[in-house]
């Protein structure tokens, strides 16, 4: 198997993703492996650029890996071509690019940015006046405005004000001021600022907190992957700008008992490894992706394990449970997915968890906080 992610870059870093993959392999192998076979995981750094992503994919082909599992990369156009040519499955990518929801060799476990932004827009439609979206000036960032707007529109809300920001900035004073002005364009409504800057969201919030003094009524809202509990703590906890904010995620809150098996593996195989944070959405996605892989390998049993047999199993109508962390997962034949008409044929998990920052802690909102955004995405203009 191979797992890749960017590490040691000036922008997005996901070191916990390959670290979680290696810990999972150590744990599974300590139990005797699967059917007497050991799991061998190769890791690769895509360096957060197209060249690095392509190199990781070509290495996967050269090494004859049976699947790429639980990875993160913004450069789907670079890595999917080699994988498609070799027939290698891409299981449980982070969902950061639309290509993950269109390629025939992709088997996503979450709804990626499409569901998070659509779900957030849906939640904010009834509770916010003007909404300002601050997003990366990048190819991946270009996909975000229509997604949040689809959710806002489902509640009869105007589109968000789209504001570009560099994804590797060291401060966002100018962007914070612009967002705050946009969010207060209607003096009778309480506006919202939505930073969706991935690993740089905490940097933005530092600037936002300083600029916010003249705009006390404005609140922030965002998505997991852009913020987690550590970011909330670093920005003031209960006294910080996230207090009372809606945050959408793919999975239950980290305190949910359904994460206990993952936490036990981390404690046993990666105790003291500060790259692996159980609250990190990348770590969680990698855990779920390897859960899927294990189910596939168990289904194959004593048969030949190869890229072809893994893909055939996944394409056979195979269904896999993830301990309640997601709905039961199964991937349709190409072109038959429920969101194929809007260009998201491989997106099978449309559940979004709606969370709220309450007394400085992420907690489930409303009745379990689960929202299905299928209809919202079907009404989006994603062409």
N, C-alpha and C positions, 0 to 999 in steps of 0.2 A: 504494500500500500504506500501511497505518498500523501503527505499533508503539507501544504505551503501557505505562507503568509508573509507580509512585509515585516521586517525587523530592522532596528537601528537606522531609521530614516528620519528626515526632518519633518515629516508629515505623519501619516497614519502608520501605527505599529501594532501588530497583533501577535506578540511573542507567545501569549498564552495558548494560541491555537495549536501550533506544533508541539508545545510542551504538554498540553492535555492529550494529544494523540500518542506521544511517547509514553506518558503515564498509563494510559489505557492499555497499550500493548504490554507494558511490564506487568500490569495487574492480570490481564487475561492469560498471559504466558505463565504467571505464577500459579494459575489454577489448572495448568496442564494444556493450555491452548484450546483449540477446537478440533475435535476428532483426531487428537494426537498431533496436530500441526501447530507450529508456532506462528504468531503474527509478527511480521517484520515491517516496521514503519520507517520509511525514508522521509526526511523533512527537507524543505527547500525555502530559501528566502527570495521572494520576488522583488524585493527592494522598492516596492511601490512604483514600478515603472513597467512599460510594455515589453521592453527587452528582457527584463528579469522574469516576467510572467511567461514569456515564450520559452525561455531557457528551462524553467521548471517543467513546463509541459513536455519539451523535447527530452528532458532527462527521464521523465516518467515513461515515455515511449521506449527510450533506449534501455531502461532498466526492466522493461516488461512488467510493470506493475499491473495488478489486477483491478485497481480502482484508485482514484484520487478522492480522499475522504476528508470532510470537515475543514475545508480550506477557505482562505480569504484572499481575494484579489479584485481590484477594480478594472482589470484589463481582460475582460472576457473575449474580445475580438482577437487577442494575442494567444490565449492558451486553449481556446476551444477547438480551433482548427487542427492542431496536432492530436488532441484527444479524439476528435471525431474521426480523423483519418485512421487512427489505430483502434477505434471502437472501445475506448476506455471510459468507463462510467465516472461521472463527477457527482459524488454523493454528498449531499448536505453542505453545499457551499454557503457562504454567509448571506447570499442574496443581495449583494451590493450592485449588481448589474442586471439589466433586462435579459441579456444573453442567457443567464442561468434559468430563465423561465421560457426559453424558446428552443434551446438545443436538444436534440433527440437523445444525447448522452447525459443530460443533466437530470438529477433526481433530488430536487430541493426538499428540505424538511420544514422550512418556514416560508413566509410570504414575502421576505425581503423588504426593501424600502417601499414597494408598492402598497403593501398592507399597512405598514406602520404609518406612513404619511396619510393615506386615505382614512385610516381609523382615527388619527389625531384630528384631521380636519372635521370629521363627523362629530367628534367630541367637543370641538371648540365652536362649532356653528351656533350652538345655543348659549354659549357662555362668554363669548368675546365680541367686542366691537371690531374695529379694524385689526387685521392680522398681518404681521410682517414676517416673511420667511427669509432667513439669512442662511444662504447655502453656498457650497463650494463653487468656485468658478472653474469647473471641470466637466468632463464628459458625463461622469456619474451624477454630478450636481445638476446638470441640465434636465435630468428626468424628474426632478423633485417637484417643481411648481405645479404641474398638471395633477400630480398625485394628491397633494394636500388640497388643491382646488376641487378635486372630485368629491372629497369628503365635505368640504365647506358647502359646495353646491347642493349636496344631498339634504342639507338643513336650511337651504334658501339663503345662504350667506354669500357675500361678494368674494371674489378671488383675493388671495393673499397678495400683498405687495412683495414682489420678487427682488431680492437684493443679493448681489454677488459679493463674495469675500474670498481672498486667497486662502488655500487650505493649509499653508505652512507659515502663516503670520505669527509673530510673537506678541502682538497686541491688536485689539480691534476697537480702538476708541472711535474712529470715524464711522465704522459700520454700526456700532452701538448707538451713536447719536442719530444716524439716519433711521435705524429701526425704531427707535423711540419716537421720533417725530412722525413716522408713518403710522405707528400704533395709536397715536393721539390725534389723528387727523379729524376725528369726530369727537368734540369735547363732551358729548352726552353719553358716550359709550366707553366702557373699560376695554382697552385694547390689549393685544397679546403679541409677544415676540417669540418666534419659533426658530431657535438656532439649530441647524442640522449640519454640523461641521465635523462629525465624527470625533476623532481624538482631539480636535482643537476646540471643542465646545467649551471645555473648562476654561481655556484661554479667553474665549469670547465672554464668558460669564464674569470673569474677573474685570474686564473692561466695562461690561454692562452694569455691574454692581456699582462702579464708580460714577457712571453717567446717569444712573437711574434716579439720583436725588431729586431732580426737577420733575420727575414723572412717577410719583409714588403709586399711581393707580394701575400702572402697566404691570402685567405679570408674564412670566415665561412659561413655555410649554415645549416639549421636545419628544424625541424618541430614544428608546434604549439603543445603545451603540453610540449615540452622541452623549449620553449621560448615564451614570450608574450611581450606586450608593456612595462610592468613594468621591465622586464629583460633587454630590449633594453635600457631603460632609465638608469638603474643602471650600465650598462657597458659603458656609455659614450655617448649614443644617436648618434647624427650625427658624433661625433668624435670617436665612439667606433668600436669594431671589426665587428659588424653586418652591418654597413653601406654598402649598395649595395648588401647585401646578399639576396638570394632567401630563402623564408620560405614557406613551404606548409601547408595548413590547410584544414579543411572540409567545412568551412562555409564562408560567406562574411566577409569582414573586420568589426571590431566592430563599426566603424563610419557609416556603412550602415544603412539606415532608416528602413530596415527590422527588425532590432533589437529593434526598439523603443517600441513595446509592452512589451518586456522583461524588458527593462530599466524602464518603468513606474511601473511595478509590483515591481521591486527592490526598487525603490524610495518610493513607497507607503507602502510596507510591511517589508522592511529590510533597511530602511534609517539608515546609521551609522554602519551597520554590515559589518566590514571590511573583513569578511570571504568571502563575495560575491563580486567578481570582474566581471563585465559584459564582460571583455575581456578574461576571463579564459575559455578555451575550455571545461572544466568539467562543469562549470556553464551553458554554452551554450548548451551542450549536454543534461543536465538535463532539461532545458527549453523545448527543442524539444521533449524529451521523454515524458514529461507530456502533451505536446500538442497532441501527439499520444494517450496517455491514455484518455485524455478528449474526443477525437473523438470516441474512442472505446466505452466509457461509454454513449455518446450521441446516438451512434448507437444501443446500447442495450436498451436504453430508460427506460421504466417502468418495463422491465423484470428483472429476477433475476441476480444480479451481483455476480459472483463467479469466482474463478480461471478458471473453465471450460468454463463459458460463455465468459470471456475475450479471452481465447485462441481460442475458436471456431470462434469468430468474426474476430480475426486476421488471422485465417487460411481460411477464406471464400472468399479470393480474395479482401478483404477490402483494399481500397485505401485512403490515407490520405495526405492532403497538409499541409505544414508547413510554409505558408506565404512566400514561395520563399527561405527559408533558406536551403532547400534541394530539390532535385527532388521529385515528388509525390512518396510516399513510399507504397510499397505493397510487401508482403513476399510470395514466392512460396511454393508449396508443397515440402516436403522433397525430396532432390535429383534432383530437377528441376531448381535450380537457374543457372544463366548464368555463374557462376564461380564454379559450382559443380565439374567440372572435375579437378580442381586444389585444391580441398579440402576447398573451401570457399562458400559452398552452400547457406549460409544465408546472404552473403554480397550482398546487393541490391543497395547501393549508392556508385557508383564508381567515383563520381565527386570529384576533388581536386581543391581547389583554390590556385593559384600561386600568392604569395605576395612578395613584395620587400621592404626592408628598405630604405626609401628615405628621406633624411634630418632628420634622426632619428625617422621617423614615419612609421609604417606598412601601406602600400598602395597596392591596387590591381595592379598586373603586367599585361602588355599587354592589350588585349581586354576583360576586365572583369576577366581575369586570371583563367578561369575555364578549367580544363583538365580532360578528361575521360580516366582512366587508365585500362579499361577492357582488351584491347588487351595486354597491358604490363603484367598484372597479368596472363593472359592465357598462356603467354610464359615463366612464371617463373617456376623454379623447387622448389616447396614448399613441396615436400614429406619428 
